[in-house]
Each structure stands twice: as structure tokens, then as C-alpha cells.
Amino acid sequence: MVFICNKKCSLFCLFISVWGTIQLLLMGVFFSTHSLAFIPYIPVKDSYDSLDEFREDADVAFNEVAYRCYASAVLYGLFAILSLICIRLKKIQMINRQNRAIRFQSAV
């Protein structure tokens, strides 16, 4: 059986995926609560005629960006699961290889 990457690469991908998932979930929470620290990162116009118009556009933009963060966090989570599967399969392959070597040595 051929694997895409070895154990070290899978562990690195798992670490990055978990980190990205946590970060994106936190960012999604902050965007959902309309945190003012994230105003520079929402897509709104440069100037508005009234404060109410800005608030409406900002609310829509905050919610849209929050949904994008949550969707990206789900994708990172799926990639973490894929990395875990690769690690498990590699571990099973190593155990099977050791068992074959033991059987071969006892047969000789």
C-alpha cells in the first residue's frame, strides 16, 4: 500500500490543521459577536451617508465573514481527520511489517 506522506509529514499536517481549526473557530466567534477589533478585516465601503447604513452593511459583512471562518474551520478539521487516518494506517503498516519479519525469522 502506498501512502501520500510519511509519519512526520502527517504529524506536521495534523498540528497545523488543529492550530488552524482553533484559530478559525475563535475568529468566527469574534466576527459573530461583531468585535470592533476586526473592523479593518470586513469588506465595507470607504464612506457612508449615515451611521445606520454603515451598521447594516457592517452587520451583514461580519456575519458573512463569520460563516466563512466556520466553513474554513470545518475544512481544516476534515484535513486533521485525514492526517490522523494517515498516521493510523502508517502505524498499522509498520506493525504488519514487523510481524512479517518475526514470522520470517521464526520460520528460518
N, CA, C and O atoms as a GROMACS GRO file, in nm:
protein
  432
    1MET      N    1   0.084  -0.117   0.000
    1MET     CA    2   0.000   0.000   0.000
    1MET      C    3   0.089   0.124   0.000
    1MET      O    4   0.183   0.134   0.079
    2VAL      N    5   0.061   0.218  -0.087
    2VAL     CA    6   0.141   0.339  -0.100
    2VAL      C    7   0.068   0.453  -0.029
    2VAL      O    8  -0.052   0.472  -0.048
    3PHE      N    9   0.142   0.529   0.053
    3PHE     CA   10   0.084   0.642   0.124
    3PHE      C   11   0.132   0.772   0.061
    3PHE      O   12   0.238   0.778  -0.001
    4ILE      N   13   0.053   0.874   0.078
    4ILE     CA   14   0.086   1.004   0.022
    4ILE      C   15   0.205   1.065   0.094
    4ILE      O   16   0.294   1.122   0.030
    5CYS      N   17   0.208   1.054   0.225
    5CYS     CA   18   0.316   1.115   0.302
    5CYS      C   19   0.355   1.023   0.418
    5CYS      O   20   0.281   0.932   0.455
    6ASN      N   21   0.471   1.049   0.474
    6ASN     CA   22   0.519   0.965   0.583
    6ASN      C   23   0.462   1.015   0.716
    6ASN      O   24   0.379   1.106   0.720
    7LYS      N   25   0.508   0.953   0.826
    7LYS     CA   26   0.452   0.984   0.957
    7LYS      C   27   0.484   1.127   1.001
    7LYS      O   28   0.397   1.194   1.057
    8LYS      N   29   0.605   1.173   0.976
    8LYS     CA   30   0.642   1.308   1.019
    8LYS      C   31   0.559   1.414   0.946
    8LYS      O   32   0.515   1.512   1.006
    9CYS      N   33   0.540   1.394   0.819
    9CYS     CA   34   0.458   1.489   0.741
    9CYS      C   35   0.314   1.488   0.790
    9CYS      O   36   0.250   1.593   0.800
   10SER      N   37   0.262   1.369   0.820
   10SER     CA   38   0.125   1.359   0.871
   10SER      C   39   0.111   1.427   1.006
   10SER      O   40   0.011   1.494   1.032
   11LEU      N   41   0.211   1.411   1.093
   11LEU     CA   42   0.207   1.477   1.223
   11LEU      C   43   0.212   1.629   1.208
   11LEU      O   44   0.142   1.701   1.278
   12PHE      N   45   0.295   1.677   1.116
   12PHE     CA   46   0.302   1.821   1.090
   12PHE      C   47   0.169   1.873   1.038
   12PHE      O   48   0.121   1.977   1.083
   13CYS      N   49   0.110   1.801   0.942
   13CYS     CA   50  -0.020   1.842   0.888
   13CYS      C   51  -0.128   1.840   0.995
   13CYS      O   52  -0.216   1.926   0.998
   14LEU      N   53  -0.122   1.740   1.084
   14LEU     CA   54  -0.218   1.733   1.194
   14LEU      C   55  -0.204   1.854   1.286
   14LEU      O   56  -0.303   1.916   1.324
   15PHE      N   57  -0.080   1.888   1.322
   15PHE     CA   58  -0.055   2.003   1.408
   15PHE      C   59  -0.107   2.132   1.345
   15PHE      O   60  -0.177   2.210   1.410
   16ILE      N   61  -0.074   2.155   1.220
   16ILE     CA   62  -0.118   2.277   1.151
   16ILE      C   63  -0.270   2.280   1.138
   16ILE      O   64  -0.331   2.386   1.152
   17SER      N   65  -0.331   2.165   1.111
   17SER     CA   66  -0.477   2.159   1.096
   17SER      C   67  -0.548   2.190   1.228
   17SER      O   68  -0.647   2.264   1.230
   18VAL      N   69  -0.498   2.134   1.336
   18VAL     CA   70  -0.561   2.161   1.467
   18VAL      C   71  -0.544   2.307   1.503
   18VAL      O   72  -0.638   2.372   1.552
   19TRP      N   73  -0.425   2.360   1.480
   19TRP     CA   74  -0.400   2.501   1.508
   19TRP      C   75  -0.492   2.590   1.424
   19TRP      O   76  -0.554   2.682   1.476
   20GLY      N   77  -0.501   2.561   1.295
   20GLY     CA   78  -0.588   2.640   1.207
   20GLY      C   79  -0.734   2.630   1.245
   20GLY      O   80  -0.808   2.728   1.237
   21THR      N   81  -0.778   2.511   1.286
   21THR     CA   82  -0.917   2.492   1.326
   21THR      C   83  -0.949   2.578   1.448
   21THR      O   84  -1.050   2.648   1.451
   22ILE      N   85  -0.861   2.573   1.548
   22ILE     CA   86  -0.884   2.652   1.670
   22ILE      C   87  -0.884   2.801   1.638
   22ILE      O   88  -0.971   2.876   1.684
   23GLN      N   89  -0.787   2.845   1.558
   23GLN     CA   90  -0.779   2.987   1.524
   23GLN      C   91  -0.902   3.034   1.446
   23GLN      O   92  -0.958   3.139   1.476
   24LEU      N   93  -0.944   2.956   1.349
   24LEU     CA   94  -1.060   2.997   1.269
   24LEU      C   95  -1.190   2.993   1.349
   24LEU      O   96  -1.278   3.076   1.328
   25LEU      N   97  -1.202   2.896   1.441
   25LEU     CA   98  -1.321   2.895   1.526
   25LEU      C   99  -1.325   3.019   1.616
   25LEU      O  100  -1.430   3.080   1.632
   26LEU      N  101  -1.210   3.056   1.673
   26LEU     CA  102  -1.206   3.177   1.755
   26LEU      C  103  -1.238   3.301   1.673
   26LEU      O  104  -1.312   3.389   1.717
   27MET      N  105  -1.181   3.309   1.553
   27MET     CA  106  -1.210   3.424   1.467
   27MET      C  107  -1.358   3.428   1.430
   27MET      O  108  -1.418   3.535   1.425
   28GLY      N  109  -1.417   3.311   1.403
   28GLY     CA  110  -1.560   3.307   1.373
   28GLY      C  111  -1.645   3.356   1.489
   28GLY      O  112  -1.743   3.426   1.468
   29VAL      N  113  -1.606   3.318   1.611
   29VAL     CA  114  -1.678   3.367   1.729
   29VAL      C  115  -1.665   3.518   1.740
   29VAL      O  116  -1.764   3.587   1.767
   30PHE      N  117  -1.544   3.570   1.720
   30PHE     CA  118  -1.525   3.714   1.731
   30PHE      C  119  -1.599   3.790   1.621
   30PHE      O  120  -1.654   3.897   1.646
   31PHE      N  121  -1.601   3.736   1.502
   31PHE     CA  122  -1.678   3.801   1.395
   31PHE      C  123  -1.828   3.791   1.423
   31PHE      O  124  -1.903   3.884   1.392
   32SER      N  125  -1.873   3.680   1.480
   32SER     CA  126  -2.016   3.665   1.512
   32SER      C  127  -2.060   3.763   1.620
   32SER      O  128  -2.175   3.809   1.619
   33THR      N  129  -1.970   3.795   1.712
   33THR     CA  130  -2.003   3.891   1.818
   33THR      C  131  -1.977   4.034   1.775
   33THR      O  132  -1.992   4.127   1.855
   34HIS      N  133  -1.938   4.055   1.651
   34HIS     CA  134  -1.914   4.187   1.592
   34HIS      C  135  -1.807   4.262   1.670
   34HIS      O  136  -1.825   4.379   1.706
   35SER      N  137  -1.696   4.195   1.695
   35SER     CA  138  -1.585   4.255   1.768
   35SER      C  139  -1.525   4.371   1.688
   35SER      O  140  -1.495   4.358   1.569
   36LEU      N  141  -1.509   4.485   1.755
   36LEU     CA  142  -1.458   4.604   1.687
   36LEU      C  143  -1.312   4.591   1.646
   36LEU      O  144  -1.266   4.665   1.559
   37ALA      N  145  -1.240   4.497   1.707
   37ALA     CA  146  -1.100   4.478   1.669
   37ALA      C  147  -1.086   4.426   1.526
   37ALA      O  148  -0.981   4.440   1.465
   38PHE      N  149  -1.193   4.366   1.474
   38PHE     CA  150  -1.187   4.307   1.340
   38PHE      C  151  -1.252   4.394   1.233
   38PHE      O  152  -1.273   4.348   1.120
   39ILE      N  153  -1.283   4.518   1.264
   39ILE     CA  154  -1.344   4.607   1.164
   39ILE      C  155  -1.256   4.626   1.041
   39ILE      O  156  -1.310   4.632   0.930
   40PRO      N  157  -1.122   4.637   1.054
   40PRO     CA  158  -1.043   4.653   0.932
   40PRO      C  159  -1.049   4.533   0.837
   40PRO      O  160  -1.011   4.545   0.720
   41TYR      N  161  -1.097   4.420   0.885
   41TYR     CA  162  -1.096   4.298   0.803
   41TYR      C  163  -1.230   4.266   0.739
   41TYR      O  164  -1.243   4.162   0.674
   42ILE      N  165  -1.330   4.352   0.756
   42ILE     CA  166  -1.459   4.326   0.692
   42ILE      C  167  -1.469   4.408   0.563
   42ILE      O  168  -1.421   4.521   0.557
   43PRO      N  169  -1.532   4.350   0.462
   43PRO     CA  170  -1.544   4.420   0.334
   43PRO      C  171  -1.662   4.519   0.334
   43PRO      O  172  -1.776   4.481   0.308
   44VAL      N  173  -1.632   4.646   0.363
   44VAL     CA  174  -1.734   4.752   0.358
   44VAL      C  175  -1.680   4.868   0.275
   44VAL      O  176  -1.560   4.877   0.248
   45LYS      N  177  -1.771   4.957   0.235
   45LYS     CA  178  -1.731   5.074   0.158
   45LYS      C  179  -1.648   5.169   0.243
   45LYS      O  180  -1.648   5.160   0.366
   46ASP      N  181  -1.577   5.260   0.177
   46ASP     CA  182  -1.493   5.356   0.248
   46ASP      C  183  -1.573   5.468   0.314
   46ASP      O  184  -1.534   5.518   0.419
   47SER      N  185  -1.684   5.507   0.253
   47SER     CA  186  -1.761   5.618   0.310
   47SER      C  187  -1.910   5.587   0.301
   47SER      O  188  -1.957   5.520   0.209
   48TYR      N  189  -1.984   5.638   0.399
   48TYR     CA  190  -2.129   5.618   0.407
   48TYR      C  191  -2.196   5.752   0.435
   48TYR      O  192  -2.136   5.844   0.489
   49ASP      N  193  -2.324   5.759   0.396
   49ASP     CA  194  -2.400   5.882   0.419
   49ASP      C  195  -2.457   5.886   0.561
   49ASP      O  196  -2.473   5.994   0.618
   50SER      N  197  -2.487   5.770   0.616
   50SER     CA  198  -2.544   5.768   0.751
   50SER      C  199  -2.484   5.654   0.833
   50SER      O  200  -2.432   5.557   0.777
   51LEU      N  201  -2.491   5.667   0.962
   51LEU     CA  202  -2.438   5.566   1.053
   51LEU      C  203  -2.520   5.438   1.046
   51LEU      O  204  -2.466   5.328   1.058
   52ASP      N  205  -2.652   5.452   1.027
   52ASP     CA  206  -2.738   5.333   1.018
   52ASP      C  207  -2.704   5.248   0.896
   52ASP      O  208  -2.707   5.125   0.904
   53GLU      N  209  -2.673   5.313   0.785
   53GLU     CA  210  -2.635   5.240   0.664
   53GLU      C  211  -2.505   5.163   0.688
   53GLU      O  212  -2.492   5.048   0.645
   54PHE      N  213  -2.408   5.227   0.756
   54PHE     CA  214  -2.283   5.158   0.788
   54PHE      C  215  -2.308   5.039   0.880
   54PHE      O  216  -2.251   4.932   0.859
   55ARG      N  217  -2.392   5.057   0.980
   55ARG     CA  218  -2.421   4.948   1.074
   55ARG      C  219  -2.484   4.828   1.004
   55ARG      O  220  -2.450   4.713   1.032
   56GLU      N  221  -2.576   4.855   0.914
   56GLU     CA  222  -2.642   4.746   0.840
   56GLU      C  223  -2.540   4.670   0.755
   56GLU      O  224  -2.535   4.547   0.757
   57ASP      N  225  -2.459   4.745   0.681
   57ASP     CA  226  -2.357   4.680   0.597
   57ASP      C  227  -2.254   4.607   0.682
   57ASP      O  228  -2.210   4.497   0.646
   58ALA      N  229  -2.214   4.666   0.793
   58ALA     CA  230  -2.116   4.602   0.881
   58ALA      C  231  -2.173   4.474   0.942
   58ALA      O  232  -2.102   4.374   0.952
   59ASP      N  233  -2.299   4.475   0.983
   59ASP     CA  234  -2.360   4.355   1.040
   59ASP      C  235  -2.363   4.241   0.939
   59ASP      O  236  -2.332   4.127   0.971
   60VAL      N  237  -2.402   4.274   0.816
   60VAL     CA  238  -2.404   4.171   0.711
   60VAL      C  239  -2.264   4.120   0.683
   60VAL      O  240  -2.244   3.999   0.668
   61ALA      N  241  -2.167   4.210   0.676
   61ALA     CA  242  -2.029   4.170   0.647
   61ALA      C  243  -1.970   4.087   0.761
   61ALA      O  244  -1.902   3.987   0.735
   62PHE      N  245  -1.996   4.126   0.886
   62PHE     CA  246  -1.946   4.048   0.999
   62PHE      C  247  -2.002   3.905   0.995
   62PHE      O  248  -1.927   3.809   1.014
   63ASN      N  249  -2.131   3.892   0.970
   63ASN     CA  250  -2.192   3.758   0.966
   63ASN      C  251  -2.139   3.675   0.849
   63ASN      O  252  -2.117   3.555   0.864
   64GLU      N  253  -2.120   3.739   0.736
   64GLU     CA  254  -2.068   3.668   0.619
   64GLU      C  255  -1.926   3.617   0.644
   64GLU      O  256  -1.894   3.503   0.610
   65VAL      N  257  -1.841   3.701   0.702
   65VAL     CA  258  -1.704   3.661   0.731
   65VAL      C  259  -1.702   3.553   0.839
   65VAL      O  260  -1.619   3.462   0.834
   66ALA      N  261  -1.792   3.562   0.936
   66ALA     CA  262  -1.800   3.459   1.041
   66ALA      C  263  -1.835   3.324   0.980
   66ALA      O  264  -1.774   3.223   1.015
   67TYR      N  265  -1.932   3.320   0.888
   67TYR     CA  266  -1.968   3.194   0.822
   67TYR      C  267  -1.850   3.139   0.742
   67TYR      O  268  -1.828   3.018   0.739
   68ARG      N  269  -1.775   3.225   0.678
   68ARG     CA  270  -1.656   3.180   0.603
   68ARG      C  271  -1.552   3.121   0.697
   68ARG      O  272  -1.488   3.020   0.664
   69CYS      N  273  -1.534   3.183   0.813
   69CYS     CA  274  -1.438   3.128   0.912
   69CYS      C  275  -1.484   2.991   0.960
   69CYS      O  276  -1.402   2.900   0.973
   70TYR      N  277  -1.612   2.977   0.987
   70TYR     CA  278  -1.663   2.847   1.033
   70TYR      C  279  -1.647   2.740   0.925
   70TYR      O  280  -1.609   2.627   0.954
   71ALA      N  281  -1.676   2.776   0.801
   71ALA     CA  282  -1.662   2.680   0.691
   71ALA      C  283  -1.516   2.639   0.673
   71ALA      O  284  -1.486   2.522   0.650
   72SER      N  285  -1.426   2.734   0.684
   72SER     CA  286  -1.283   2.703   0.673
   72SER      C  287  -1.237   2.617   0.790
   72SER      O  288  -1.153   2.528   0.773
   73ALA      N  289  -1.291   2.641   0.909
   73ALA     CA  290  -1.255   2.560   1.026
   73ALA      C  291  -1.300   2.415   1.006
   73ALA      O  292  -1.230   2.322   1.046
   74VAL      N  293  -1.415   2.397   0.944
   74VAL     CA  294  -1.463   2.260   0.915
   74VAL      C  295  -1.368   2.191   0.817
   74VAL      O  296  -1.335   2.074   0.834
   75LEU      N  297  -1.324   2.263   0.715
   75LEU     CA  298  -1.230   2.205   0.619
   75LEU      C  299  -1.098   2.169   0.685
   75LEU      O  300  -1.041   2.063   0.658
   76TYR      N  301  -1.048   2.256   0.772
   76TYR     CA  302  -0.925   2.226   0.845
   76TYR      C  303  -0.946   2.104   0.935
   76TYR      O  304  -0.856   2.020   0.948
   77GLY      N  305  -1.063   2.094   0.998
   77GLY     CA  306  -1.094   1.977   1.081
   77GLY      C  307  -1.095   1.849   1.001
   77GLY      O  308  -1.045   1.746   1.047
   78LEU      N  309  -1.153   1.853   0.882
   78LEU     CA  310  -1.154   1.734   0.795
   78LEU      C  311  -1.012   1.695   0.755
   78LEU      O  312  -0.980   1.577   0.746
   79PHE      N  313  -0.929   1.795   0.729
   79PHE     CA  314  -0.790   1.765   0.695
   79PHE      C  315  -0.716   1.705   0.814
   79PHE      O  316  -0.629   1.620   0.797
   80ALA      N  317  -0.751   1.748   0.936
   80ALA     CA  318  -0.691   1.689   1.056
   80ALA      C  319  -0.731   1.543   1.069
   80ALA      O  320  -0.649   1.459   1.106
   81ILE      N  321  -0.857   1.513   1.040
   81ILE     CA  322  -0.903   1.374   1.044
   81ILE      C  323  -0.829   1.291   0.940
   81ILE      O  324  -0.790   1.177   0.967
   82LEU      N  325  -0.810   1.346   0.821
   82LEU     CA  326  -0.736   1.276   0.717
   82LEU      C  327  -0.591   1.250   0.762
   82LEU      O  328  -0.537   1.143   0.735
   83SER      N  329  -0.531   1.345   0.829
   83SER     CA  330  -0.395   1.326   0.879
   83SER      C  331  -0.391   1.217   0.985
   83SER      O  332  -0.297   1.136   0.988
   84LEU      N  333  -0.492   1.214   1.072
   84LEU     CA  334  -0.500   1.108   1.173
   84LEU      C  335  -0.513   0.970   1.108
   84LEU      O  336  -0.452   0.873   1.152
   85ILE      N  337  -0.593   0.962   1.003
   85ILE     CA  338  -0.609   0.836   0.931
   85ILE      C  339  -0.476   0.792   0.871
   85ILE      O  340  -0.441   0.674   0.877
   86CYS      N  341  -0.403   0.885   0.812
   86CYS     CA  342  -0.272   0.851   0.755
   86CYS      C  343  -0.176   0.802   0.862
   86CYS      O  344  -0.101   0.707   0.839
   87ILE      N  345  -0.178   0.865   0.979
   87ILE     CA  346  -0.090   0.822   1.089
   87ILE      C  347  -0.127   0.681   1.133
   87ILE      O  348  -0.040   0.597   1.153
   88ARG      N  349  -0.257   0.654   1.148
   88ARG     CA  350  -0.302   0.520   1.190
   88ARG      C  351  -0.265   0.414   1.086
   88ARG      O  352  -0.217   0.307   1.122
   89LEU      N  353  -0.287   0.444   0.960
   89LEU     CA  354  -0.254   0.347   0.855
   89LEU      C  355  -0.105   0.319   0.850
   89LEU      O  356  -0.063   0.206   0.829
   90LYS      N  357  -0.025   0.423   0.869
   90LYS     CA  358   0.120   0.404   0.870
   90LYS      C  359   0.162   0.318   0.989
   90LYS      O  360   0.251   0.234   0.977
   91LYS      N  361   0.098   0.340   1.104
   91LYS     CA  362   0.127   0.260   1.222
   91LYS      C  363   0.090   0.113   1.198
   91LYS      O  364   0.166   0.024   1.235
   92ILE      N  365  -0.025   0.089   1.139
   92ILE     CA  366  -0.068  -0.049   1.108
   92ILE      C  367   0.028  -0.113   1.010
   92ILE      O  368   0.062  -0.231   1.023
   93GLN      N  369   0.073  -0.036   0.911
   93GLN     CA  370   0.168  -0.089   0.813
   93GLN      C  371   0.299  -0.128   0.881
   93GLN      O  372   0.357  -0.232   0.849
   94MET      N  373   0.347  -0.047   0.974
   94MET     CA  374   0.471  -0.078   1.045
   94MET      C  375   0.455  -0.203   1.131
   94MET      O  376   0.546  -0.286   1.136
   95ILE      N  377   0.341  -0.219   1.198
   95ILE     CA  378   0.316  -0.338   1.280
   95ILE      C  379   0.311  -0.462   1.193
   95ILE      O  380   0.369  -0.565   1.228
   96ASN      N  381   0.244  -0.455   1.080
   96ASN     CA  382   0.236  -0.570   0.989
   96ASN      C  383   0.375  -0.605   0.936
   96ASN      O  384   0.408  -0.723   0.922
   97ARG      N  385   0.455  -0.505   0.905
   97ARG     CA  386   0.589  -0.529   0.857
   97ARG      C  387   0.674  -0.598   0.964
   97ARG      O  388   0.751  -0.690   0.934
   98GLN      N  389   0.661  -0.556   1.089
   98GLN     CA  390   0.734  -0.619   1.199
   98GLN      C  391   0.687  -0.763   1.220
   98GLN      O  392   0.769  -0.852   1.242
   99ASN      N  393   0.557  -0.786   1.212
   99ASN     CA  394   0.504  -0.922   1.229
   99ASN      C  395   0.554  -1.015   1.119
   99ASN      O  396   0.587  -1.130   1.146
  100ARG      N  397   0.560  -0.967   0.997
  100ARG     CA  398   0.613  -1.048   0.888
  100ARG      C  399   0.760  -1.082   0.909
  100ARG      O  400   0.804  -1.194   0.881
  101ALA      N  401   0.835  -0.984   0.959
  101ALA     CA  402   0.978  -1.009   0.984
  101ALA      C  403   0.996  -1.110   1.096
  101ALA      O  404   1.086  -1.194   1.088
  102ILE      N  405   0.913  -1.104   1.199
  102ILE     CA  406   0.922  -1.200   1.308
  102ILE      C  407   0.885  -1.341   1.259
  102ILE      O  408   0.952  -1.438   1.292
  103ARG      N  409   0.778  -1.350   1.179
  103ARG     CA  410   0.737  -1.481   1.124
  103ARG      C  411   0.846  -1.538   1.034
  103ARG      O  412   0.872  -1.658   1.036
  104PHE      N  413   0.909  -1.452   0.954
  104PHE     CA  414   1.014  -1.496   0.865
  104PHE      C  415   1.134  -1.548   0.944
  104PHE      O  416   1.191  -1.652   0.910
  105GLN      N  417   1.171  -1.477   1.051
  105GLN     CA  418   1.285  -1.519   1.131
  105GLN      C  419   1.255  -1.648   1.205
  105GLN      O  420   1.344  -1.732   1.218
  106SER      N  421   1.133  -1.668   1.252
  106SER     CA  422   1.100  -1.792   1.324
  106SER      C  423   1.087  -1.910   1.228
  106SER      O  424   1.105  -2.025   1.268
  107ALA      N  425   1.056  -1.883   1.102
  107ALA     CA  426   1.044  -1.990   1.003
  107ALA      C  427   1.181  -2.039   0.959
  107ALA      O  428   1.196  -2.154   0.918
  108VAL      N  429   1.280  -1.954   0.966
  108VAL     CA  430   1.416  -1.988   0.921
  108VAL      C  431   1.489  -2.060   1.025
  108VAL      O  432   1.604  -2.097   1.005
   0.00000   0.00000   0.00000
